[in-house]
C-alpha cells in the first residue's frame, strides 16, 4: 500500500466506512448478534479479505444474505454460537479453496440464488415490523411467520408517531441515495437520528423512542470479545451447526464471487477468483476468532466503493481503519440511535437485495425459472432459508436433467445428392414420410444414461434409407451406459437401413468405445470417418 494508492483511495474508503458502521450494527442485529459483534466483523473480516483477497473493490462484512440464514439458529442457540459458525465456515471455505470446490458451487442456478435472496430480503424487511411500529417486549423465536403473526396480534401496542418516523426516515434514505449516490443515505439518517436524540437530551426533553442501548446496553468500543470462553462446545456434536455453517460458506462464496464479477463489469477489470476465495476463508476465520460473525462481500457497499472513486484494495483497508476510528471515538453516541432508524436502514437494504431486472428478464424469457425463484423465496420465508435453497437446487437440477433427457438434436436429410432438409428432432418426429437417401443424425453434448434413451426412441423413425451417418462431432462426454445405448442405436439402424456409418469421433469418446464390438466391426468395414463431409463424399462418389 503506497502513498499514491492512499491518495487515490482515501476518500472512497472513508465514504464506505460511514455506511459500514451503521450497516454492521443493523445487520448484526438482524442476524441475532450483538451490535459489537457487527463492528468486530466489519473490521476484521474487511481487513483480512482486503489484504489476502483477489478483488480490488469487494467490501467484506455482515450482509443480509447471511443474516437470513443465521437468525433462526441464533434465536434458538444464542449469539455466542455465531463466532464458532464463522470459524467453521472459514474452515469449509478454505477446504473448498484447497480442493478447488468453489468452481462447483457456482453451478447453483442464478434463479435459485435470486429466489433465495428475495426470501431473505422479505425476512429482513418484515422482520423489522416491531421496530417499524414501535412495539416493544416482543420475544422472537426461530419461526419467522409465527413472529409476524404474534406482532400483528399486538397491533394495539403500535405507535403511530414511530410509524410516521419510519416513513420519513425510509423516504429520506431512498431519496438521498437517488440524489446523492456518492454519500450513503443510511449514514445521513444515522447522523440525523443520533443528532436529534442528543438535542432532545441536551434541552431536557425526554423521549419514549427505543434506542440501541435500550436493547443492547452492553455495546462497547472493542474489536475483540472472548465469547469462546463461554461457549458450550458440546453443540459441535449437533448436525444443525454444521448444516448452518455449510450453507453459510456456500452462500458466502457465491455472494463474494458474484460481487467481484459485478465489480469487474463496472470497472472493466478482472479479479482473481481463487485468491478472493482464500481471502474470504481467512476473513471468516479471523472474524470468528475475534468474536465476530460470518461475513461475505456486500454488493451495495462494493458498488458505493466503486462510485466513490476506488481503484485499489487500499480503499477497503482504509474502510477497515476508519471503522476502528469511528468505533473508538463515537460508538457511545451510537447507543442513542433509535431502533426505528435501524429498521429504515434494514428495509432499504432489503429493497436493494431484490434483483428487479433479473425477475423481469425471467418473466419475459424463462417463466419456469421465474416460478422456481418464487417457490424458493416462499420456502425460505415459510420454512427455512437452508431448506429453501436445498429444495430449489434439487428442483433446478431436475429441470436441467429433464431438458438434457429430451435429447434435442439436428437431423440432415439428403436426396439425389443434395441436402434438402435440416430438422430439429421435434420437427423430424412430426414428419409422416421420410423420403431421403442419406440421413445424418447428430448426437451433441454427451452420451449418457440421461439423454441416450431419447435418441434411441427417435432413431426408430429412421427406416428404409441407403445410408445413415451418426455424427459424434459435437459429443464431448460419455458414460458406460451411453456407450451401451450407442451400440443399441447402431444395431437398430442396421436392422432398418442398408448401411450405418460413424463420423467425428473425438479422442475422449474413442477411449471409451475402442474395445466395443460394434466399433471394432465398423473399423474393419471402413465405416468410420473423421468428418461427416468425408463420409458423404465417399457415398456420392
Secondary structure, DSSP 8 states (H G I E B T S, - for coil): --HHHHHHHHHHHHHHHHHHHHHHHHHHHHTT--HHHHHHHHHHHHHHHHHH-S-SS--EE--HHHHHHHHHHHHHH-GGGHHHHHHHHHHHHHHHHHTTTHHHHTTS-HHHHHHHHHHHHHHHHHTTHHHHHT-------S-HHHHHHHHHHTGGG--HHHHHHHHHHHHHHHHHHHH-TTS-HHHHHHHHHHHHHHHHHHTT------BHHHH-TT--S-S---GGGG--GGGGGSHHHHHHHHHHHHHHHHHHHHHHHHHHHHHT----HHHHHHHHHHHHHHHHHTT----EE-HHHHHHHHHTT--STHHHHHHHHHHHHHHHHHHHHHTT-BHHHHHHHHHHHHHHH--HHHHHHHHHH-HHHHHHHHHHHHHHHHT-HHHHHHHHHHHHHHHHHHHHHT---EEEEEETTEEEEEEEHHHHHH-S----SEEEEE--EEESTTTHHHHHHHGGG--S-SEEEEE-TTEEEE-HHHHHHHHHHHHHHHHHSSEEEEE---HHHHHHHTTSHHHHHHHHHT-EESSHHHHHHHHH-
